[in-house]
């Protein structure tokens, strides 16, 4: 199942959506279904969808309690709950 999801997300965006992504400044190789999905979640977050905002935050590496690997290889635990 995981492989199927990865395959679908990595497929090229439909032509109509690809044109919109290019207008937004995305490179041709970034015009994939995953980019469309992230932008749609972002738009939902901007409209006040808290779960979408949390998804964006967490996926971007800002989840409360998430471990962050430092440049020197050490791990910093971030817990700002």
mmCIF file of the N, C-alpha and C atoms, coordinates in Angstrom:
data_MODEL
# 
_entry.id   MODEL 
# 
loop_
_atom_site.group_PDB 
_atom_site.id 
_atom_site.type_symbol 
_atom_site.label_atom_id 
_atom_site.label_alt_id 
_atom_site.label_comp_id 
_atom_site.label_asym_id 
_atom_site.label_entity_id 
_atom_site.label_seq_id 
_atom_site.pdbx_PDB_ins_code 
_atom_site.Cartn_x 
_atom_site.Cartn_y 
_atom_site.Cartn_z 
_atom_site.occupancy 
_atom_site.B_iso_or_equiv 
_atom_site.pdbx_formal_charge 
_atom_site.auth_seq_id 
_atom_site.auth_comp_id 
_atom_site.auth_asym_id 
_atom_site.auth_atom_id 
_atom_site.pdbx_PDB_model_num 
ATOM 1   N N  . UNK A 1 1  ? 0.833  -1.191 0.000   1.00 0.00 ? 1  UNK A N  1 
ATOM 2   C CA . UNK A 1 1  ? 0.000  0.000  0.000   1.00 0.00 ? 1  UNK A CA 1 
ATOM 3   C C  . UNK A 1 1  ? 0.879  1.255  0.000   1.00 0.00 ? 1  UNK A C  1 
ATOM 4   N N  . UNK A 1 2  ? 1.937  1.237  0.826   1.00 0.00 ? 2  UNK A N  1 
ATOM 5   C CA . UNK A 1 2  ? 2.826  2.391  0.895   1.00 0.00 ? 2  UNK A CA 1 
ATOM 6   C C  . UNK A 1 2  ? 3.437  2.700  -0.471  1.00 0.00 ? 2  UNK A C  1 
ATOM 7   N N  . UNK A 1 3  ? 3.850  1.651  -1.165  1.00 0.00 ? 3  UNK A N  1 
ATOM 8   C CA . UNK A 1 3  ? 4.462  1.834  -2.479  1.00 0.00 ? 3  UNK A CA 1 
ATOM 9   C C  . UNK A 1 3  ? 3.461  2.426  -3.471  1.00 0.00 ? 3  UNK A C  1 
ATOM 10  N N  . UNK A 1 4  ? 2.207  2.003  -3.369  1.00 0.00 ? 4  UNK A N  1 
ATOM 11  C CA . UNK A 1 4  ? 1.170  2.525  -4.268  1.00 0.00 ? 4  UNK A CA 1 
ATOM 12  C C  . UNK A 1 4  ? 0.953  4.018  -4.026  1.00 0.00 ? 4  UNK A C  1 
ATOM 13  N N  . UNK A 1 5  ? 0.912  4.407  -2.763  1.00 0.00 ? 5  UNK A N  1 
ATOM 14  C CA . UNK A 1 5  ? 0.742  5.829  -2.428  1.00 0.00 ? 5  UNK A CA 1 
ATOM 15  C C  . UNK A 1 5  ? 1.931  6.630  -2.940  1.00 0.00 ? 5  UNK A C  1 
ATOM 16  N N  . UNK A 1 6  ? 3.138  6.129  -2.717  1.00 0.00 ? 6  UNK A N  1 
ATOM 17  C CA . UNK A 1 6  ? 4.327  6.820  -3.204  1.00 0.00 ? 6  UNK A CA 1 
ATOM 18  C C  . UNK A 1 6  ? 4.304  6.964  -4.718  1.00 0.00 ? 6  UNK A C  1 
ATOM 19  N N  . UNK A 1 7  ? 3.837  5.919  -5.405  1.00 0.00 ? 7  UNK A N  1 
ATOM 20  C CA . UNK A 1 7  ? 3.752  5.968  -6.868  1.00 0.00 ? 7  UNK A CA 1 
ATOM 21  C C  . UNK A 1 7  ? 2.768  7.034  -7.335  1.00 0.00 ? 7  UNK A C  1 
ATOM 22  N N  . UNK A 1 8  ? 1.598  7.061  -6.714  1.00 0.00 ? 8  UNK A N  1 
ATOM 23  C CA . UNK A 1 8  ? 0.580  8.044  -7.103  1.00 0.00 ? 8  UNK A CA 1 
ATOM 24  C C  . UNK A 1 8  ? 1.067  9.464  -6.831  1.00 0.00 ? 8  UNK A C  1 
ATOM 25  N N  . UNK A 1 9  ? 1.668  9.679  -5.679  1.00 0.00 ? 9  UNK A N  1 
ATOM 26  C CA . UNK A 1 9  ? 2.137  11.026 -5.328  1.00 0.00 ? 9  UNK A CA 1 
ATOM 27  C C  . UNK A 1 9  ? 3.263  11.503 -6.230  1.00 0.00 ? 9  UNK A C  1 
ATOM 28  N N  . UNK A 1 10 ? 4.051  10.579 -6.753  1.00 0.00 ? 10 UNK A N  1 
ATOM 29  C CA . UNK A 1 10 ? 5.188  10.971 -7.580  1.00 0.00 ? 10 UNK A CA 1 
ATOM 30  C C  . UNK A 1 10 ? 4.837  11.104 -9.064  1.00 0.00 ? 10 UNK A C  1 
ATOM 31  N N  . UNK A 1 11 ? 3.600  10.782 -9.423  1.00 0.00 ? 11 UNK A N  1 
ATOM 32  C CA . UNK A 1 11 ? 3.180  10.926 -10.820 1.00 0.00 ? 11 UNK A CA 1 
ATOM 33  C C  . UNK A 1 11 ? 3.146  12.391 -11.225 1.00 0.00 ? 11 UNK A C  1 
ATOM 34  N N  . UNK A 1 12 ? 3.366  12.630 -12.520 1.00 0.00 ? 12 UNK A N  1 
ATOM 35  C CA . UNK A 1 12 ? 3.291  13.993 -13.038 1.00 0.00 ? 12 UNK A CA 1 
ATOM 36  C C  . UNK A 1 12 ? 1.885  14.535 -12.853 1.00 0.00 ? 12 UNK A C  1 
ATOM 37  N N  . UNK A 1 13 ? 1.801  15.816 -12.555 1.00 0.00 ? 13 UNK A N  1 
ATOM 38  C CA . UNK A 1 13 ? 0.512  16.473 -12.384 1.00 0.00 ? 13 UNK A CA 1 
ATOM 39  C C  . UNK A 1 13 ? -0.224 16.528 -13.718 1.00 0.00 ? 13 UNK A C  1 
ATOM 40  N N  . UNK A 1 14 ? -1.569 16.502 -13.669 1.00 0.00 ? 14 UNK A N  1 
ATOM 41  C CA . UNK A 1 14 ? -2.326 16.687 -14.908 1.00 0.00 ? 14 UNK A CA 1 
ATOM 42  C C  . UNK A 1 14 ? -1.948 18.028 -15.557 1.00 0.00 ? 14 UNK A C  1 
ATOM 43  N N  . UNK A 1 15 ? -2.051 18.092 -16.871 1.00 0.00 ? 15 UNK A N  1 
ATOM 44  C CA . UNK A 1 15 ? -1.601 19.280 -17.610 1.00 0.00 ? 15 UNK A CA 1 
ATOM 45  C C  . UNK A 1 15 ? -2.170 20.590 -17.071 1.00 0.00 ? 15 UNK A C  1 
ATOM 46  N N  . UNK A 1 16 ? -3.461 20.615 -16.755 1.00 0.00 ? 16 UNK A N  1 
ATOM 47  C CA . UNK A 1 16 ? -4.084 21.843 -16.247 1.00 0.00 ? 16 UNK A CA 1 
ATOM 48  C C  . UNK A 1 16 ? -3.428 22.293 -14.934 1.00 0.00 ? 16 UNK A C  1 
ATOM 49  N N  . UNK A 1 17 ? -3.225 21.336 -14.033 1.00 0.00 ? 17 UNK A N  1 
ATOM 50  C CA . UNK A 1 17 ? -2.600 21.657 -12.743 1.00 0.00 ? 17 UNK A CA 1 
ATOM 51  C C  . UNK A 1 17 ? -1.126 21.996 -12.929 1.00 0.00 ? 17 UNK A C  1 
ATOM 52  N N  . UNK A 1 18 ? -0.472 21.308 -13.842 1.00 0.00 ? 18 UNK A N  1 
ATOM 53  C CA . UNK A 1 18 ? 0.943  21.572 -14.112 1.00 0.00 ? 18 UNK A CA 1 
ATOM 54  C C  . UNK A 1 18 ? 1.127  23.014 -14.572 1.00 0.00 ? 18 UNK A C  1 
ATOM 55  N N  . UNK A 1 19 ? 0.225  23.488 -15.423 1.00 0.00 ? 19 UNK A N  1 
ATOM 56  C CA . UNK A 1 19 ? 0.295  24.871 -15.898 1.00 0.00 ? 19 UNK A CA 1 
ATOM 57  C C  . UNK A 1 19 ? 0.151  25.838 -14.733 1.00 0.00 ? 19 UNK A C  1 
ATOM 58  N N  . UNK A 1 20 ? -0.754 25.536 -13.800 1.00 0.00 ? 20 UNK A N  1 
ATOM 59  C CA . UNK A 1 20 ? -0.942 26.395 -12.624 1.00 0.00 ? 20 UNK A CA 1 
ATOM 60  C C  . UNK A 1 20 ? 0.304  26.386 -11.738 1.00 0.00 ? 20 UNK A C  1 
ATOM 61  N N  . UNK A 1 21 ? 0.897  25.221 -11.545 1.00 0.00 ? 21 UNK A N  1 
ATOM 62  C CA . UNK A 1 21 ? 2.102  25.126 -10.725 1.00 0.00 ? 21 UNK A CA 1 
ATOM 63  C C  . UNK A 1 21 ? 3.244  25.923 -11.349 1.00 0.00 ? 21 UNK A C  1 
ATOM 64  N N  . UNK A 1 22 ? 3.372  25.833 -12.674 1.00 0.00 ? 22 UNK A N  1 
ATOM 65  C CA . UNK A 1 22 ? 4.441  26.574 -13.357 1.00 0.00 ? 22 UNK A CA 1 
ATOM 66  C C  . UNK A 1 22 ? 4.219  28.082 -13.215 1.00 0.00 ? 22 UNK A C  1 
ATOM 67  N N  . UNK A 1 23 ? 2.967  28.534 -13.253 1.00 0.00 ? 23 UNK A N  1 
ATOM 68  C CA . UNK A 1 23 ? 2.663  29.952 -13.041 1.00 0.00 ? 23 UNK A CA 1 
ATOM 69  C C  . UNK A 1 23 ? 3.105  30.403 -11.655 1.00 0.00 ? 23 UNK A C  1 
ATOM 70  N N  . UNK A 1 24 ? 3.048  29.466 -10.698 1.00 0.00 ? 24 UNK A N  1 
ATOM 71  C CA . UNK A 1 24 ? 3.437  29.775 -9.317  1.00 0.00 ? 24 UNK A CA 1 
ATOM 72  C C  . UNK A 1 24 ? 4.946  29.714 -9.132  1.00 0.00 ? 24 UNK A C  1 
ATOM 73  N N  . UNK A 1 25 ? 5.669  29.275 -10.164 1.00 0.00 ? 25 UNK A N  1 
ATOM 74  C CA . UNK A 1 25 ? 7.125  29.257 -10.092 1.00 0.00 ? 25 UNK A CA 1 
ATOM 75  C C  . UNK A 1 25 ? 7.748  27.900 -9.839  1.00 0.00 ? 25 UNK A C  1 
ATOM 76  N N  . UNK A 1 26 ? 6.946  26.849 -9.839  1.00 0.00 ? 26 UNK A N  1 
ATOM 77  C CA . UNK A 1 26 ? 7.502  25.519 -9.626  1.00 0.00 ? 26 UNK A CA 1 
ATOM 78  C C  . UNK A 1 26 ? 8.242  25.046 -10.869 1.00 0.00 ? 26 UNK A C  1 
ATOM 79  N N  . UNK A 1 27 ? 9.337  24.349 -10.648 1.00 0.00 ? 27 UNK A N  1 
ATOM 80  C CA . UNK A 1 27 ? 10.099 23.767 -11.748 1.00 0.00 ? 27 UNK A CA 1 
ATOM 81  C C  . UNK A 1 27 ? 9.336  22.573 -12.300 1.00 0.00 ? 27 UNK A C  1 
ATOM 82  N N  . UNK A 1 28 ? 9.610  22.225 -13.532 1.00 0.00 ? 28 UNK A N  1 
ATOM 83  C CA . UNK A 1 28 ? 8.927  21.127 -14.207 1.00 0.00 ? 28 UNK A CA 1 
ATOM 84  C C  . UNK A 1 28 ? 8.982  19.833 -13.392 1.00 0.00 ? 28 UNK A C  1 
ATOM 85  N N  . UNK A 1 29 ? 10.140 19.520 -12.809 1.00 0.00 ? 29 UNK A N  1 
ATOM 86  C CA . UNK A 1 29 ? 10.285 18.269 -12.058 1.00 0.00 ? 29 UNK A CA 1 
ATOM 87  C C  . UNK A 1 29 ? 9.507  18.268 -10.741 1.00 0.00 ? 29 UNK A C  1 
ATOM 88  N N  . UNK A 1 30 ? 9.091  19.450 -10.280 1.00 0.00 ? 30 UNK A N  1 
ATOM 89  C CA . UNK A 1 30 ? 8.311  19.548 -9.044  1.00 0.00 ? 30 UNK A CA 1 
ATOM 90  C C  . UNK A 1 30 ? 6.810  19.558 -9.292  1.00 0.00 ? 30 UNK A C  1 
ATOM 91  N N  . UNK A 1 31 ? 6.407  19.479 -10.558 1.00 0.00 ? 31 UNK A N  1 
ATOM 92  C CA . UNK A 1 31 ? 4.982  19.489 -10.918 1.00 0.00 ? 31 UNK A CA 1 
ATOM 93  C C  . UNK A 1 31 ? 4.424  18.076 -10.840 1.00 0.00 ? 31 UNK A C  1 
ATOM 94  N N  . UNK A 1 32 ? 4.270  17.592 -9.605  1.00 0.00 ? 32 UNK A N  1 
ATOM 95  C CA . UNK A 1 32 ? 3.786  16.236 -9.363  1.00 0.00 ? 32 UNK A CA 1 
ATOM 96  C C  . UNK A 1 32 ? 2.576  16.295 -8.429  1.00 0.00 ? 32 UNK A C  1 
ATOM 97  N N  . UNK A 1 33 ? 1.889  15.168 -8.307  1.00 0.00 ? 33 UNK A N  1 
ATOM 98  C CA . UNK A 1 33 ? 0.692  15.109 -7.468  1.00 0.00 ? 33 UNK A CA 1 
ATOM 99  C C  . UNK A 1 33 ? 0.968  15.486 -6.025  1.00 0.00 ? 33 UNK A C  1 
ATOM 100 N N  . UNK A 1 34 ? 2.124  15.146 -5.514  1.00 0.00 ? 34 UNK A N  1 
ATOM 101 C CA . UNK A 1 34 ? 2.450  15.473 -4.128  1.00 0.00 ? 34 UNK A CA 1 
ATOM 102 C C  . UNK A 1 34 ? 2.461  16.987 -3.917  1.00 0.00 ? 34 UNK A C  1 
ATOM 103 N N  . UNK A 1 35 ? 2.979  17.730 -4.859  1.00 0.00 ? 35 UNK A N  1 
ATOM 104 C CA . UNK A 1 35 ? 3.005  19.184 -4.756  1.00 0.00 ? 35 UNK A CA 1 
ATOM 105 C C  . UNK A 1 35 ? 1.585  19.732 -4.737  1.00 0.00 ? 35 UNK A C  1 
ATOM 106 N N  . UNK A 1 36 ? 0.725  19.180 -5.586  1.00 0.00 ? 36 UNK A N  1 
ATOM 107 C CA . UNK A 1 36 ? -0.673 19.607 -5.610  1.00 0.00 ? 36 UNK A CA 1 
ATOM 108 C C  . UNK A 1 36 ? -1.322 19.364 -4.256  1.00 0.00 ? 36 UNK A C  1 
ATOM 109 N N  . UNK A 1 37 ? -1.099 18.178 -3.695  1.00 0.00 ? 37 UNK A N  1 
ATOM 110 C CA . UNK A 1 37 ? -1.691 17.834 -2.412  1.00 0.00 ? 37 UNK A CA 1 
ATOM 111 C C  . UNK A 1 37 ? -1.230 18.785 -1.309  1.00 0.00 ? 37 UNK A C  1 
ATOM 112 N N  . UNK A 1 38 ? 0.061  19.049 -1.262  1.00 0.00 ? 38 UNK A N  1 
ATOM 113 C CA . UNK A 1 38 ? 0.596  19.948 -0.233  1.00 0.00 ? 38 UNK A CA 1 
ATOM 114 C C  . UNK A 1 38 ? 0.002  21.349 -0.389  1.00 0.00 ? 38 UNK A C  1 
ATOM 115 N N  . UNK A 1 39 ? -0.116 21.826 -1.612  1.00 0.00 ? 39 UNK A N  1 
ATOM 116 C CA . UNK A 1 39 ? -0.704 23.149 -1.828  1.00 0.00 ? 39 UNK A CA 1 
ATOM 117 C C  . UNK A 1 39 ? -2.164 23.190 -1.415  1.00 0.00 ? 39 UNK A C  1 
ATOM 118 N N  . UNK A 1 40 ? -2.906 22.112 -1.666  1.00 0.00 ? 40 UNK A N  1 
ATOM 119 C CA . UNK A 1 40 ? -4.310 22.074 -1.263  1.00 0.00 ? 40 UNK A CA 1 
ATOM 120 C C  . UNK A 1 40 ? -4.449 22.041 0.251   1.00 0.00 ? 40 UNK A C  1 
ATOM 121 N N  . UNK A 1 41 ? -3.577 21.317 0.920   1.00 0.00 ? 41 UNK A N  1 
ATOM 122 C CA . UNK A 1 41 ? -3.592 21.305 2.386   1.00 0.00 ? 41 UNK A CA 1 
ATOM 123 C C  . UNK A 1 41 ? -3.223 22.691 2.906   1.00 0.00 ? 41 UNK A C  1 
ATOM 124 N N  . UNK A 1 42 ? -2.242 23.332 2.280   1.00 0.00 ? 42 UNK A N  1 
ATOM 125 C CA . UNK A 1 42 ? -1.839 24.683 2.666   1.00 0.00 ? 42 UNK A CA 1 
ATOM 126 C C  . UNK A 1 42 ? -3.007 25.655 2.525   1.00 0.00 ? 42 UNK A C  1 
ATOM 127 N N  . UNK A 1 43 ? -3.730 25.558 1.411   1.00 0.00 ? 43 UNK A N  1 
ATOM 128 C CA . UNK A 1 43 ? -4.882 26.437 1.199   1.00 0.00 ? 43 UNK A CA 1 
ATOM 129 C C  . UNK A 1 43 ? -5.943 26.207 2.269   1.00 0.00 ? 43 UNK A C  1 
ATOM 130 N N  . UNK A 1 44 ? -6.165 24.960 2.637   1.00 0.00 ? 44 UNK A N  1 
ATOM 131 C CA . UNK A 1 44 ? -7.129 24.654 3.701   1.00 0.00 ? 44 UNK A CA 1 
ATOM 132 C C  . UNK A 1 44 ? -6.660 25.257 5.027   1.00 0.00 ? 44 UNK A C  1 
ATOM 133 N N  . UNK A 1 45 ? -5.370 25.166 5.303   1.00 0.00 ? 45 UNK A N  1 
ATOM 134 C CA . UNK A 1 45 ? -4.819 25.746 6.536   1.00 0.00 ? 45 UNK A CA 1 
ATOM 135 C C  . UNK A 1 45 ? -5.019 27.257 6.561   1.00 0.00 ? 45 UNK A C  1 
ATOM 136 N N  . UNK A 1 46 ? -4.825 27.888 5.420   1.00 0.00 ? 46 UNK A N  1 
ATOM 137 C CA . UNK A 1 46 ? -5.001 29.341 5.331   1.00 0.00 ? 46 UNK A CA 1 
ATOM 138 C C  . UNK A 1 46 ? -6.452 29.762 5.546   1.00 0.00 ? 46 UNK A C  1 
ATOM 139 N N  . UNK A 1 47 ? -7.380 28.827 5.297   1.00 0.00 ? 47 UNK A N  1 
ATOM 140 C CA . UNK A 1 47 ? -8.804 29.117 5.491   1.00 0.00 ? 47 UNK A CA 1 
ATOM 141 C C  . UNK A 1 47 ? -9.265 28.773 6.907   1.00 0.00 ? 47 UNK A C  1 
ATOM 142 N N  . UNK A 1 48 ? -8.318 28.347 7.750   1.00 0.00 ? 48 UNK A N  1 
ATOM 143 C CA . UNK A 1 48 ? -8.651 28.086 9.144   1.00 0.00 ? 48 UNK A CA 1 
ATOM 144 C C  . UNK A 1 48 ? -8.765 26.633 9.546   1.00 0.00 ? 48 UNK A C  1 
ATOM 145 N N  . UNK A 1 49 ? -8.455 25.708 8.669   1.00 0.00 ? 49 UNK A N  1 
ATOM 146 C CA . UNK A 1 49 ? -8.516 24.287 8.992   1.00 0.00 ? 49 UNK A CA 1 
ATOM 147 C C  . UNK A 1 49 ? -7.331 23.941 9.896   1.00 0.00 ? 49 UNK A C  1 
ATOM 148 N N  . UNK A 1 50 ? -7.622 23.723 11.168  1.00 0.00 ? 50 UNK A N  1 
ATOM 149 C CA . UNK A 1 50 ? -6.570 23.480 12.170  1.00 0.00 ? 50 UNK A CA 1 
ATOM 150 C C  . UNK A 1 50 ? -5.804 22.195 11.874  1.00 0.00 ? 50 UNK A C  1 
ATOM 151 N N  . UNK A 1 51 ? -6.506 21.129 11.470  1.00 0.00 ? 51 UNK A N  1 
ATOM 152 C CA . UNK A 1 51 ? -5.812 19.866 11.166  1.00 0.00 ? 51 UNK A CA 1 
ATOM 153 C C  . UNK A 1 51 ? -4.858 20.043 9.987   1.00 0.00 ? 51 UNK A C  1 
ATOM 154 N N  . UNK A 1 52 ? -5.273 20.836 9.004   1.00 0.00 ? 52 UNK A N  1 
ATOM 155 C CA . UNK A 1 52 ? -4.394 21.100 7.865   1.00 0.00 ? 52 UNK A CA 1 
ATOM 156 C C  . UNK A 1 52 ? -3.175 21.896 8.322   1.00 0.00 ? 52 UNK A C  1 
ATOM 157 N N  . UNK A 1 53 ? -3.385 22.865 9.213   1.00 0.00 ? 53 UNK A N  1 
ATOM 158 C CA . UNK A 1 53 ? -2.272 23.666 9.739   1.00 0.00 ? 53 UNK A CA 1 
ATOM 159 C C  . UNK A 1 53 ? -1.312 22.780 10.530  1.00 0.00 ? 53 UNK A C  1 
ATOM 160 N N  . UNK A 1 54 ? -1.854 21.870 11.327  1.00 0.00 ? 54 UNK A N  1 
ATOM 161 C CA . UNK A 1 54 ? -1.003 20.956 12.093  1.00 0.00 ? 54 UNK A CA 1 
ATOM 162 C C  . UNK A 1 54 ? -0.228 20.031 11.159  1.00 0.00 ? 54 UNK A C  1 
ATOM 163 N N  . UNK A 1 55 ? -0.876 19.553 10.105  1.00 0.00 ? 55 UNK A N  1 
ATOM 164 C CA . UNK A 1 55 ? -0.196 18.707 9.128   1.00 0.00 ? 55 UNK A CA 1 
ATOM 165 C C  . UNK A 1 55 ? 0.980  19.450 8.509   1.00 0.00 ? 55 UNK A C  1 
ATOM 166 N N  . UNK A 1 56 ? 0.753  20.690 8.101   1.00 0.00 ? 56 UNK A N  1 
ATOM 167 C CA . UNK A 1 56 ? 1.820  21.491 7.495   1.00 0.00 ? 56 UNK A CA 1 
ATOM 168 C C  . UNK A 1 56 ? 2.959  21.697 8.491   1.00 0.00 ? 56 UNK A C  1 
ATOM 169 N N  . UNK A 1 57 ? 2.611  22.047 9.714   1.00 0.00 ? 57 UNK A N  1 
ATOM 170 C CA . UNK A 1 57 ? 3.634  22.254 10.750  1.00 0.00 ? 57 UNK A CA 1 
ATOM 171 C C  . UNK A 1 57 ? 4.428  20.982 11.000  1.00 0.00 ? 57 UNK A C  1 
ATOM 172 N N  . UNK A 1 58 ? 3.722  19.878 11.206  1.00 0.00 ? 58 UNK A N  1 
ATOM 173 C CA . UNK A 1 58 ? 4.375  18.616 11.539  1.00 0.00 ? 58 UNK A CA 1 
ATOM 174 C C  . UNK A 1 58 ? 5.215  18.097 10.379  1.00 0.00 ? 58 UNK A C  1 
ATOM 175 N N  . UNK A 1 59 ? 4.680  18.178 9.169   1.00 0.00 ? 59 UNK A N  1 
ATOM 176 C CA . UNK A 1 59 ? 5.391  17.698 7.995   1.00 0.00 ? 59 UNK A CA 1 
ATOM 177 C C  . UNK A 1 59 ? 6.621  18.552 7.718   1.00 0.00 ? 59 UNK A C  1 
ATOM 178 N N  . UNK A 1 60 ? 6.537  19.823 8.071   1.00 0.00 ? 60 UNK A N  1 
ATOM 179 C CA . UNK A 1 60 ? 7.667  20.726 7.892   1.00 0.00 ? 60 UNK A CA 1 
ATOM 180 C C  . UNK A 1 60 ? 8.735  20.581 8.970   1.00 0.00 ? 60 UNK A C  1 
ATOM 181 N N  . UNK A 1 61 ? 8.528  19.664 9.919   1.00 0.00 ? 61 UNK A N  1 
ATOM 182 C CA . UNK A 1 61 ? 9.548  19.400 10.939  1.00 0.00 ? 61 UNK A CA 1 
ATOM 183 C C  . UNK A 1 61 ? 9.414  20.229 12.195  1.00 0.00 ? 61 UNK A C  1 
ATOM 184 N N  . UNK A 1 62 ? 8.247  20.804 12.416  1.00 0.00 ? 62 UNK A N  1 
ATOM 185 C CA . UNK A 1 62 ? 8.045  21.667 13.581  1.00 0.00 ? 62 UNK A CA 1 
ATOM 186 C C  . UNK A 1 62 ? 7.111  21.051 14.615  1.00 0.00 ? 62 UNK A C  1 
ATOM 187 N N  . UNK A 1 63 ? 6.904  19.738 14.575  1.00 0.00 ? 63 UNK A N  1 
ATOM 188 C CA . UNK A 1 63 ? 5.981  19.081 15.492  1.00 0.00 ? 63 UNK A CA 1 
ATOM 189 C C  . UNK A 1 63 ? 6.471  19.207 16.932  1.00 0.00 ? 63 UNK A C  1 
ATOM 190 N N  . UNK A 1 64 ? 5.572  19.532 17.862  1.00 0.00 ? 64 UNK A N  1 
ATOM 191 C CA . UNK A 1 64 ? 5.973  19.598 19.269  1.00 0.00 ? 64 UNK A CA 1 
ATOM 192 C C  . UNK A 1 64 ? 6.538  18.257 19.725  1.00 0.00 ? 64 UNK A C  1 
ATOM 193 N N  . UNK A 1 65 ? 7.648  18.297 20.443  1.00 0.00 ? 65 UNK A N  1 
ATOM 194 C CA . UNK A 1 65 ? 8.275  17.078 20.950  1.00 0.00 ? 65 UNK A CA 1 
ATOM 195 C C  . UNK A 1 65 ? 9.103  16.337 19.926  1.00 0.00 ? 65 UNK A C  1 
ATOM 196 N N  . UNK A 1 66 ? 9.203  16.875 18.725  1.00 0.00 ? 66 UNK A N  1 
ATOM 197 C CA . UNK A 1 66 ? 9.963  16.213 17.661  1.00 0.00 ? 66 UNK A CA 1 
ATOM 198 C C  . UNK A 1 66 ? 11.460 16.378 17.914  1.00 0.00 ? 66 UNK A C  1 
ATOM 199 N N  . UNK A 1 67 ? 12.217 15.340 17.605  1.00 0.00 ? 67 UNK A N  1 
ATOM 200 C CA . UNK A 1 67 ? 13.660 15.418 17.736  1.00 0.00 ? 67 UNK A CA 1 
ATOM 201 C C  . UNK A 1 67 ? 14.237 16.075 16.493  1.00 0.00 ? 67 UNK A C  1 
ATOM 202 N N  . UNK A 1 68 ? 15.223 16.921 16.726  1.00 0.00 ? 68 UNK A N  1 
ATOM 203 C CA . UNK A 1 68 ? 15.864 17.601 15.608  1.00 0.00 ? 68 UNK A CA 1 
ATOM 204 C C  . UNK A 1 68 ? 17.350 17.269 15.626  1.00 0.00 ? 68 UNK A C  1 
ATOM 205 N N  . UNK A 1 69 ? 17.857 16.747 14.517  1.00 0.00 ? 69 UNK A N  1 
ATOM 206 C CA . UNK A 1 69 ? 19.262 16.377 14.433  1.00 0.00 ? 69 UNK A CA 1 
ATOM 207 C C  . UNK A 1 69 ? 20.079 17.620 14.108  1.00 0.00 ? 69 UNK A C  1 
ATOM 208 N N  . UNK A 1 70 ? 21.086 17.875 14.912  1.00 0.00 ? 70 UNK A N  1 
ATOM 209 C CA . UNK A 1 70 ? 21.947 19.038 14.734  1.00 0.00 ? 70 UNK A CA 1 
ATOM 210 C C  . UNK A 1 70 ? 23.050 18.727 13.726  1.00 0.00 ? 70 UNK A C  1 
ATOM 211 N N  . UNK A 1 71 ? 23.703 19.765 13.229  1.00 0.00 ? 71 UNK A N  1 
ATOM 212 C CA . UNK A 1 71 ? 24.772 19.594 12.253  1.00 0.00 ? 71 UNK A CA 1 
ATOM 213 C C  . UNK A 1 71 ? 25.906 18.728 12.784  1.00 0.00 ? 71 UNK A C  1 
ATOM 214 N N  . UNK A 1 72 ? 26.180 18.790 14.079  1.00 0.00 ? 72 UNK A N  1 
ATOM 215 C CA . UNK A 1 72 ? 27.282 18.014 14.638  1.00 0.00 ? 72 UNK A CA 1 
ATOM 216 C C  . UNK A 1 72 ? 26.893 16.568 14.947  1.00 0.00 ? 72 UNK A C  1 
ATOM 217 N N  . UNK A 1 73 ? 25.658 16.173 14.577  1.00 0.00 ? 73 UNK A N  1 
ATOM 218 C CA . UNK A 1 73 ? 25.217 14.806 14.792  1.00 0.00 ? 73 UNK A CA 1 
ATOM 219 C C  . UNK A 1 73 ? 24.465 14.598 16.086  1.00 0.00 ? 73 UNK A C  1 
ATOM 220 N N  . UNK A 1 74 ? 24.501 15.574 16.980  1.00 0.00 ? 74 UNK A N  1 
ATOM 221 C CA . UNK A 1 74 ? 23.764 15.431 18.229  1.00 0.00 ? 74 UNK A CA 1 
ATOM 222 C C  . UNK A 1 74 ? 22.274 15.639 17.963  1.00 0.00 ? 74 UNK A C  1 
ATOM 223 N N  . UNK A 1 75 ? 21.463 15.211 18.906  1.00 0.00 ? 75 UNK A N  1 
ATOM 224 C CA . UNK A 1 75 ? 20.020 15.320 18.760  1.00 0.00 ? 75 UNK A CA 1 
ATOM 225 C C  . UNK A 1 75 ? 19.497 16.297 19.785  1.00 0.00 ? 75 UNK A C  1 
ATOM 226 N N  . UNK A 1 76 ? 18.683 17.232 19.317  1.00 0.00 ? 76 UNK A N  1 
ATOM 227 C CA . UNK A 1 76 ? 18.063 18.209 20.194  1.00 0.00 ? 76 UNK A CA 1 
ATOM 228 C C  . UNK A 1 76 ? 16.577 17.855 20.256  1.00 0.00 ? 76 UNK A C  1 
ATOM 229 N N  . UNK A 1 77 ? 16.040 17.687 21.473  1.00 0.00 ? 77 UNK A N  1 
ATOM 230 C CA . UNK A 1 77 ? 14.631 17.389 21.618  1.00 0.00 ? 77 UNK A CA 1 
ATOM 231 C C  . UNK A 1 77 ? 13.894 18.707 21.809  1.00 0.00 ? 77 UNK A C  1 
ATOM 232 N N  . UNK A 1 78 ? 12.948 18.946 20.943  1.00 0.00 ? 78 UNK A N  1 
ATOM 233 C CA . UNK A 1 78 ? 12.172 20.175 20.993  1.00 0.00 ? 78 UNK A CA 1 
ATOM 234 C C  . UNK A 1 78 ? 10.831 19.831 21.615  1.00 0.00 ? 78 UNK A C  1 
ATOM 235 N N  . UNK A 1 79 ? 10.533 20.425 22.734  1.00 0.00 ? 79 UNK A N  1 
ATOM 236 C CA . UNK A 1 79 ? 9.259  20.179 23.408  1.00 0.00 ? 79 UNK A CA 1 
ATOM 237 C C  . UNK A 1 79 ? 8.705  21.498 23.890  1.00 0.00 ? 79 UNK A C  1 
ATOM 238 N N  . UNK A 1 80 ? 7.958  22.155 23.003  1.00 0.00 ? 80 UNK A N  1 
ATOM 239 C CA . UNK A 1 80 ? 7.406  23.455 23.364  1.00 0.00 ? 80 UNK A CA 1 
ATOM 240 C C  . UNK A 1 80 ? 5.898  23.375 23.524  1.00 0.00 ? 80 UNK A C  1 
ATOM 241 N N  . UNK A 1 81 ? 5.440  22.264 24.096  1.00 0.00 ? 81 UNK A N  1 
ATOM 242 C CA . UNK A 1 81 ? 4.011  22.090 24.334  1.00 0.00 ? 81 UNK A CA 1 
ATOM 243 C C  . UNK A 1 81 ? 3.623  22.814 25.590  1.00 0.00 ? 81 UNK A C  1 
# 
